């Protein structure tokens, strides 16, 4: 999954309005207009040569970089939980955790857990809503630091299932 697809799925699962998306980006330190957010929410597709003309007529999508996605997630935490008081010795801007496209899903799960104030039990319930059986040990491995001996990479299938379960749970 690319970052734009992640944003689209998050928006659907959590039923976030465009204006709220702009506010979330702003809270995370990235200024985006409503038009830019809407361009980020266009599904990116591979087009053949014959479809190039049709692509030119369509509105171009805006690629969401890792730093922008993390900024959105940080803003989402602030949007849901409020601004946190800065502790002495703490840097003003959080260090970017998404260093490559390999760890995006793990970090997304961590930040969504924080933003939505989910417990491990809540997360297991969300996975179950999507039809995926995840144990506490597997969930714990997804939250470990990259490089830890029990770290497990969160694949796209797990993350898609989590978002699907989140959407189902939010619709109830």
C-alpha positions, -999 to +999 in steps of 0.1 A: +000+000+000+012+035-008+008+064+016-021+079-004-039+046-002-033+046+036-048+081+039-078+071+019-085+040+040-079+059+072-103+086+062-129+060+053-124+038+084-125+068+108-150+089+088-128+120+088-141+151+069-118+170+045-118+201+068-108+179+097-080+164+075-067+199+069-068+206+107-050+173+114-022+181+090-019+216+105-017+202+140+010+178+128+031+207+115+023+204+077+001+231+061-022+217+035-052+232+018-085+214+012-076+211-025-042+195-017-059+171+007-084+161-019-056+155-044-039+133-019-072+113-015-073+104-052-065+067-058-033+065-077-035+041-107-010+029-133-021+041-167-012+026-201-001+048-231-037+049-244-050+063-211-024+091-209-047+115-225-075+106-201-050+111-172-041+146-184-078+155-183-082+141-148-071+159-117-036+149-108-031+133-074-006+146-049+018+121-036+019+118+001+055+114+014+065+095+045+072+127+064+037+140+055+020+108+065+038+109+099+029+145+103-007+135+097-005+108+123+011+131+148-016+157+141-043+130+145-030+122+180-032+159+189-066+161+172-080+132+192-062+136+225-052+173+227-019+191+228+006+176+252+027+198+275+063+198+266+086+182+292+120+197+301+147+185+277+122+173+251+126+185+216+098+207+202+092+186+171+090+148+174+117+128+157+104+111+126+098+074+132+090+064+096+125+060+082+116+038+052+086+022+036+093-011+055+081+001+089+052+023+079+024-001+090+040-008+124+043+029+132+007+035+119-006+008+143+013+024+172+001+059+165-035+049+159-034+030+192-023+062+209-046+085+191-077+064+196-067+054+232-070+017+224-059-011+247-044-043+234-078-060+240-095-033+219-070-039+191-075-077+192-112-071+190-107-049+159-086-075+142-113-101+151-140-078+135-120-081+103-118-119+106-081-120+115-071-139+146-041-122+162-026-134+195-014-110+223+021-122+215+018-114+178+003-079+186+032-073+211+057-082+184+041-056+160+047-029+186+084-037+193+112-016+181+127-025+148+158-045+154+144-062+185+147-100+183+109-104+186+100-076+163+075-086+136+069-065+105+032-056+100+023-066+065-002-048+043-027-077+049-026-071+087-029-034+084-057-035+058-076-059+081-071-036+111-085-007+091-114-028+079-121-039+115-119-003+126-144+008+100-168-020+110-164-011+147-170+026+141-201+019+120-217+000+150 
